[in-house]
Amino acid sequence: MSTNRYIDTRGAVEEPIPFTKAVVDGLAPGGGLFVPEHVPSLSVEEICTLGQLPYAKRAASIYRAFDVDLSDEQLERITSEAYGDNFDTPEICPLAELPDDVYLLELWHGPTSAFKDMALQCLPRFFSMSAAELRLRGELDDTHMILVATSGDTGKAALEGFRDVDGISIGVMYPDGGVSDIQFKQMATQRGGNVTVWGVRGNFDDCQTGAKAVFNDDAFAVELHERFGIALSSANSINWGRLMPQIVYYISAYANLVSLGKVQPGDEIDVCVPTGNFGNILAAYYAKRMGTPIRRLLCASNENRVLTDFINTGTYDISDRTFVKTPSPSMDILVSSNLERQLFELTGRDSKAIAGWMRDLSQEKRFQVDRDTFAKMRELYVADSVDNPGCLAAIREVFEACGYLMDPHTAVAWQVAQNLREEGVPVVVASTAHWAKFGNNVYRALHGIALGEELPDEIASLTGCELNSLIAEETGLSDIPAGLAELDELPIRFTEVIDGNADAIRAAVCEFLGNQSK
């Protein structure tokens, strides 16, 4: 059925594999990431025509362009279920217009109020249908456990997407103390009989590094198969089935701008994305490569500015870099996994170069790309960072000027867009979360209280939900999503904290699966 198959960035997979296997496997043997052999092209006319369709049909159309080995009927079912009443607006991801041709692409109208829903309402459906197809072909025996490392938002979105899905269990790891009260409660109160959550001592990079080590442990894979009949897979953006849905919303945003008369067909726009693991901005790159008239990709970092430094110098160096906690915790990442896919594309798909650089990063904590690759990166990307005071100031500035309340991640991107954009070019800013997911820092922004400065006792004693209600009262905004407003009323189910090393993660996984099998 499919003519488009998937190769891996480090060259360990000798024969290309179909989409269904790439989704179920998640990560290639040896740690590489899957990418399609062929990236489809769309004409400007085809992109603009999508503006006449509901979002679910736009997504199905783009998935068909990738020629995945699922039927048209399956794709229509996946997208109609993924983008329906579970979102609080029929537009799914509307554009909010700010002054001076700035458009916020609101990606947080799904069930967990973060942009991860845009992909993680699709991925579980991709996964279950792909696994069923592989079983029909006699290529799969095991059921699966999804293992997820999260800096805050992916975890809840993955838990919600996979909860009570037949034949799948899911475990999520988050940095203990490194997520907001709302993010913690979203995960710790998660419903479902097939889910578990662990806090990890350390930061997100510890979670992600530990997860990768477990994925790459062949002996552990054999143990899981023999003891539980289970194989591991991932719902992080290392899974192509997670990344592909993100491409859709950038193409869709351009179609919307044309439909609204904000740009003429073929006019170029800039796109600015708050970036941590590089998946969200990589999706914008693929949208550009497919034919969307995107001129430049503006990469926005917070004080953990490893990506900004890399784009500006060609050297990725975390050897002596301090991890900083910021008001935008989902961007507090030093090892950006999806950068590997981008470098693979920029080198002309040179898997040897990628394997070498990733080996250098693992062993030396740094790598430097060659001159040609750096030049190609600079043709596509410009980058800047925003410090903690600048992030909070941006939230306050936009609210006082426009009455629009941004979350801290969106604020970083908005400020970088102001810093880097050129007059006369419209810019789409990826708005990645509802402000109420980060009420503590939004309150600080509105009241001029610096990060690290003590909040007044009467404010510090409030739960995240109570603080959000106070912010809504003070600002006149009453749009707190129900899924966030109810968190104080739900029981806390998961409180376990583990070490971030591979041994501790393996032990936690086995304990969970053992309890599941009882």
C-alpha positions in Angstrom: 0.0 0.0 0.0 2.8 2.5 1.0 5.6 3.7 -1.2 7.1 5.8 1.6 9.3 4.0 4.0 11.4 5.1 7.0 15.2 5.2 7.5 17.2 5.9 10.6 19.5 8.9 11.2 22.4 6.8 12.4 22.2 4.1 9.7 21.8 1.1 11.9 18.6 0.0 10.1 19.7 -1.6 6.9 16.3 -1.9 5.2 13.8 0.9 5.3 10.6 0.1 7.3 7.0 1.1 6.9 5.3 3.9 8.9 3.5 1.4 11.1 6.7 -0.2 12.3 8.4 3.1 12.8 5.6 4.2 15.0 5.5 1.0 17.1 9.3 0.8 17.4 9.6 4.6 18.3 13.4 4.6 18.4 15.8 2.9 16.0 18.3 0.3 17.2 21.4 2.1 18.2 19.5 5.2 19.2 18.8 6.8 15.8 15.5 8.5 14.9 13.3 7.5 12.0 12.6 9.9 9.1 10.6 9.3 5.9 12.6 8.4 2.8 10.6 11.0 0.9 9.3 14.3 2.2 6.2 15.2 0.1 5.7 18.5 -1.7 2.6 20.6 -1.7 1.8 23.5 -4.0 0.8 26.9 -2.5 -2.6 26.3 -4.1 -3.0 22.9 -2.4 -2.0 24.5 1.0 -4.5 27.3 0.6 -7.3 24.9 -0.4 -6.9 23.2 3.0 -8.3 26.4 4.5 -11.7 25.4 3.3 -11.6 22.1 5.2 -12.2 21.4 8.9 -8.9 20.7 10.8 -9.4 16.9 11.0 -9.6 16.7 7.2 -6.6 18.9 6.8 -4.6 16.5 9.0 -5.9 13.4 7.1 -4.9 15.1 3.8 -1.4 15.7 5.0 -1.0 12.2 6.4 -2.0 10.9 3.0 0.6 13.0 1.4 3.2 11.1 3.5 1.8 7.9 2.0 1.6 6.0 5.3 0.6 2.4 5.2 -2.8 2.9 6.7 -5.9 3.2 4.6 -7.7 6.4 3.9 -10.6 5.2 6.0 -8.3 4.6 9.0 -6.7 8.0 8.6 -10.1 9.7 8.5 -11.1 7.8 11.6 -7.9 8.7 13.4 -8.2 12.4 12.7 -12.0 12.7 13.3 -11.5 11.1 16.8 -8.4 13.1 17.6 -9.7 16.5 16.6 -13.3 16.7 17.7 -15.2 17.5 20.9 -12.1 16.9 23.0 -11.0 20.3 21.9 -12.8 23.4 23.2 -13.1 25.1 19.8 -14.0 23.7 16.4 -11.1 25.6 15.0 -8.8 23.3 17.0 -5.8 25.7 16.9 -7.1 29.2 16.1 -4.9 32.3 15.4 -5.0 35.2 17.8 -4.0 38.5 16.2 -1.7 40.9 18.1 -0.5 44.3 16.9 2.1 44.6 14.1 1.3 41.4 12.2 2.0 39.1 15.0 -0.3 36.0 15.2 -0.3 33.6 18.1 -1.1 30.1 17.0 -3.0 28.8 20.0 -2.1 25.1 20.3 -3.6 24.6 23.7 -7.3 24.1 23.2 -7.1 20.3 23.7 -7.8 18.2 26.8 -4.6 19.0 28.7 -4.3 22.6 27.7 -0.9 22.3 26.1 0.4 22.0 22.5 1.3 18.3 23.1 -2.4 17.4 22.6 -2.1 18.3 19.0 0.1 15.3 18.5 -0.8 13.1 21.4 -4.4 12.8 20.5 -3.3 11.2 17.2 -0.3 9.1 18.3 -2.2 6.6 20.5 -4.6 6.0 17.6 -1.6 5.7 15.1 0.0 3.3 17.6 -2.9 1.0 18.2 -3.8 0.8 14.5 -0.2 0.2 13.5 0.2 -2.5 16.1 -2.9 -4.2 14.8 -1.6 -4.0 11.3 1.7 -5.6 12.3 -0.1 -8.4 14.1 -2.2 -9.1 11.0 1.1 -9.4 9.0 2.6 -11.7 11.6 5.3 -9.2 12.5 4.3 -8.5 16.1 3.5 -10.7 19.1 4.1 -8.5 22.2 1.9 -5.9 23.7 3.5 -2.6 24.6 4.6 -0.3 27.3 5.0 3.4 26.4 7.9 5.0 28.4 7.9 8.8 28.4 10.3 11.4 29.8 8.6 14.8 30.3 9.6 18.3 31.2 6.0 18.9 32.1 3.4 18.8 29.3 4.2 15.7 27.3 3.6 13.5 30.3 0.0 14.5 30.9 -0.9 14.6 27.2 0.6 11.1 26.7 -1.2 9.8 29.8 -4.5 11.2 28.7 -4.0 9.9 25.1 -3.0 6.4 26.0 -5.2 5.8 29.1 -7.2 2.6 29.0 -6.1 1.9 25.4 -6.2 -1.9 25.0 -2.8 -3.7 24.8 -0.8 -0.7 26.0 0.5 0.4 29.4 2.2 3.8 29.9 4.7 5.1 32.4 5.8 8.7 32.7 8.9 10.2 34.3 9.1 13.9 35.2 11.8 15.9 37.1 10.8 15.9 40.8 10.3 19.6 41.8 10.9 20.7 38.2 7.3 21.1 37.1 4.5 23.5 38.1 2.0 22.6 40.8 -0.7 22.3 38.0 1.6 20.1 35.9 2.3 17.8 38.8 -1.4 17.5 39.7 -2.3 16.8 36.1 0.0 13.8 36.1 -0.4 12.7 39.7 -4.2 12.6 39.5 -4.3 10.8 36.1 -7.2 8.4 35.7 -6.8 5.0 34.0 -5.9 1.5 34.9 -2.9 1.2 32.6 -1.0 4.3 33.7 1.8 5.1 36.2 3.9 8.2 37.0 7.3 8.6 38.6 9.1 11.7 39.8 12.8 11.5 39.1 15.6 13.0 41.2 17.3 15.4 38.8 16.3 17.4 35.8 14.6 16.6 32.5 17.9 15.6 30.8 18.3 12.9 33.5 14.9 11.6 32.7 15.5 11.6 29.0 19.0 10.1 29.2 17.8 7.3 31.5 14.9 6.5 29.2 17.2 6.3 26.2 19.5 4.0 28.1 16.6 1.7 28.9 15.4 1.8 25.3 18.9 0.8 24.1 19.3 -2.1 26.5 18.9 -5.3 24.5 19.1 -7.5 27.5 16.3 -5.7 29.2 14.2 -5.9 26.0 14.6 -9.7 26.1 13.7 -9.7 29.8 10.5 -7.8 29.2 9.5 -10.1 26.4 10.1 -13.3 28.4 8.6 -12.1 31.7 5.7 -10.0 30.5 5.3 -10.3 26.7 5.9 -6.6 26.6 8.0 -4.4 24.3 8.9 -0.8 25.0 8.1 2.2 22.8 8.1 6.0 23.1 5.6 8.8 22.9 8.2 11.5 23.0 8.9 13.5 19.9 11.6 11.0 19.0 8.6 9.0 17.6 7.8 10.1 14.1 4.1 9.4 14.8 4.3 12.2 17.3 6.2 14.6 15.1 4.1 14.3 11.9 0.9 15.7 13.4 2.9 18.8 14.5 3.7 19.5 10.9 0.0 19.9 10.2 -0.6 22.9 12.3 2.0 25.1 10.6 0.6 24.3 7.2 -2.9 24.8 8.6 -1.9 28.2 10.1 -0.7 29.5 6.7 -4.0 28.3 5.1 -5.8 30.2 7.8 -3.9 33.4 7.2 -4.8 33.3 3.6 -8.4 32.5 4.3 -8.6 35.5 6.7 -7.0 37.8 4.1 -4.0 38.5 6.3 -1.5 37.3 3.6 -1.8 36.7 -0.1 -1.1 33.2 -1.5 2.6 32.8 -1.8 3.5 35.7 0.6 6.2 34.5 3.1 5.8 34.5 6.8 8.2 33.9 9.7 7.6 31.3 12.4 8.8 31.7 16.0 8.8 28.7 18.3 9.7 28.4 22.0 12.2 25.5 21.8 13.5 22.9 24.2 13.7 19.4 22.6 13.6 20.9 19.0 10.6 18.8 17.9 8.1 21.7 17.6 10.4 23.9 15.5 11.5 20.9 13.5 7.9 20.4 12.5 7.9 24.0 11.1 11.0 23.1 9.1 9.3 20.1 7.5 6.2 22.3 6.8 8.6 24.8 5.0 10.3 22.0 3.1 6.9 20.7 2.0 6.1 24.0 0.4 4.6 26.3 3.0 5.9 29.8 2.3 7.9 30.1 5.6 10.8 32.5 5.2 12.8 32.1 8.4 12.5 29.9 11.5 13.0 31.9 14.7 14.3 29.7 17.5 13.4 31.0 20.9 15.4 29.8 24.0 15.1 30.7 27.7 18.2 30.9 29.9 19.0 27.3 29.0 20.2 28.7 25.6 22.1 25.7 24.3 20.1 25.8 21.0 20.6 29.5 20.5 24.3 29.1 21.1 24.5 26.2 18.7 22.6 28.0 15.9 24.9 31.0 16.3 28.2 29.2 16.5 27.8 25.6 15.1 29.1 24.1 18.4 26.8 22.2 20.7 28.4 22.2 24.1 26.9 21.2 27.4 30.3 20.2 29.0 30.4 23.2 31.3 26.9 24.5 31.1 24.7 25.1 34.2 21.1 23.9 34.1 18.9 26.8 35.0 15.3 26.6 36.4 13.2 29.1 34.6 9.6 30.3 34.5 9.2 28.2 31.3 10.1 24.7 32.6 9.0 22.8 29.5 12.0 24.4 27.8 14.5 23.6 30.5 16.4 21.1 28.4 20.0 20.8 27.5 20.0 17.7 25.3 17.7 18.5 22.4 16.9 15.1 20.8 15.2 16.2 17.6 18.1 18.3 16.5 19.5 15.0 15.3 16.8 14.8 12.6 17.5 18.4 11.5 21.2 17.8 11.2 20.5 14.6 9.2 18.5 16.6 6.7 21.1 19.4 6.5 24.0 17.0 5.9 22.2 15.4 2.9 21.3 12.5 5.2 24.8 11.6 6.2 24.2 8.9 8.9 28.0 8.5 9.6 28.3 12.2 10.4 25.2 12.0 12.7 26.4 8.9 14.5 29.8 10.6 15.1 28.3 13.8 16.4 25.9 12.0 18.7 28.8 9.9 20.0 30.8 13.0 20.7 27.8 14.5 22.5 27.5 11.4 24.6 31.2 11.0 25.4 32.6 14.5 25.3 29.4 16.5 26.0 29.9 18.6 22.9 30.2 18.4 19.1 30.9 20.8 16.3 29.3 20.6 12.8 31.2 21.1 9.6 31.3 24.4 7.8 28.7 23.5 5.1 26.2 22.1 7.6 26.6 25.3 9.7 26.0 27.5 6.7 22.8 25.6 5.8 21.6 25.9 9.4 22.2 29.7 9.2 20.2 29.9 6.0 17.1 28.5 7.8 17.4 29.6 11.4 18.0 32.7 13.5 18.0 32.4 17.3 17.9 34.4 20.4 17.2 33.8 24.1 15.2 35.6 26.8 16.3 35.7 30.4 13.9 35.1 33.3 13.2 38.8 34.0 12.6 39.3 30.3 10.1 36.4 30.1 8.0 37.8 33.0 8.2 41.3 31.6 6.9 40.1 28.2 3.8 38.6 29.9 3.0 41.8 31.7 3.7 44.0 28.6 1.4 42.1 26.3 -1.4 41.9 28.9 -1.2 45.6 29.6 -1.1 46.5 25.9 -3.6 44.0 24.5 -5.5 42.4 27.4 -4.0 39.0 26.2 -2.5 36.8 28.8 0.4 34.5 27.7 2.0 31.6 29.4 5.8 31.9 30.0 6.8 29.7 27.1 4.7 31.7 24.6 6.2 34.9 26.2 9.7 33.7 25.4 8.8 33.2 21.8 6.9 36.5 21.6 9.9 38.4 22.9 12.3 36.6 20.5 10.0 37.4 17.7 10.2 41.1 18.6 13.9 40.9 18.8 14.5 39.1 15.5 11.7 39.8 13.1 11.9 42.2 10.2 9.3 44.9 9.6 6.7 44.0 7.0 6.9 40.2 7.4 4.0 38.6 9.4 5.2 36.3 12.1 3.3 33.3 13.6 4.3 32.6 17.2 3.6 29.1 18.5 1.6 29.6 21.7 2.2 26.3 23.5 0.2 26.4 26.7 -2.7 28.0 28.4 -1.6 30.6 30.9 -3.3 28.7 33.8 -0.8 25.9 33.6 1.8 28.2 35.0 -0.2 30.5 37.3 2.6 31.0 39.8 4.9 32.6 37.3 2.0 34.5 35.5 1.1 36.0 38.9 4.8 37.0 39.4 4.8 38.6 36.0 1.6 40.6 36.6 2.7 41.8 40.0 6.4 42.4 39.3 7.7 39.7 41.6 11.0 38.3 40.3 11.7 34.6 40.1 13.2 33.5 43.4 11.7 36.4 45.3 9.3 35.3 48.1 5.6 35.5 47.3 3.4 37.1 50.0 2.4 34.4 52.5 -1.3 34.6 51.5 -0.3 33.9 47.9 2.3 31.3 48.6 -0.2 29.2 50.6 -2.6 29.0 47.6 -2.8 25.8 45.5 -2.3 26.2 41.7 -6.0 26.1 41.2 -6.7 28.7 43.8 -4.0 31.0 42.4 -5.5 30.7 38.9 -8.9 31.7 40.3 -7.3 34.8 41.8 -5.6 35.7 38.6 -8.8 35.2 36.7 -10.6 37.5 39.1 -7.9 40.2 38.9 -7.6 40.2 35.1 -11.3 39.6 34.3 -10.4 36.4 32.4 -12.7 33.5 33.1 -11.5 31.0 30.5 -9.7 28.5 32.9 -10.2 25.1 31.2 -12.3 22.6 33.2 -9.5 20.1 33.2 -7.3 22.5 35.1 -10.0 24.0 37.4 -10.9 20.6 38.8 -7.5 19.4 39.9 -7.8 20.2 43.6 -10.8 18.0 43.8 -9.1 14.9 42.4 -7.2 12.3 44.4 -3.4 12.2 44.1 -2.6 8.7 42.8 1.1 8.8 42.1 3.8 10.1 44.5 6.8 7.7 44.0 10.2 9.4 43.3 13.0 7.3 41.8 16.6 7.9 40.8 17.2 8.8 37.1 19.7 6.1 36.3 18.8 3.2 34.0 18.9 0.6 36.9 16.3 2.5 38.9 14.1 3.0 35.8 14.3 -0.7 34.8 13.3 -1.7 38.4 10.3 0.7 38.4 9.1 -0.6 35.0 9.3 -4.2 36.1 7.5 -3.5 39.4 4.7 -1.7 37.5 4.3 -4.4 35.0 4.4 -7.1 37.7 1.5 -5.3 39.5 -0.3 -5.0 36.2 -0.1 -8.7 35.5 -1.6 -9.7 39.0 
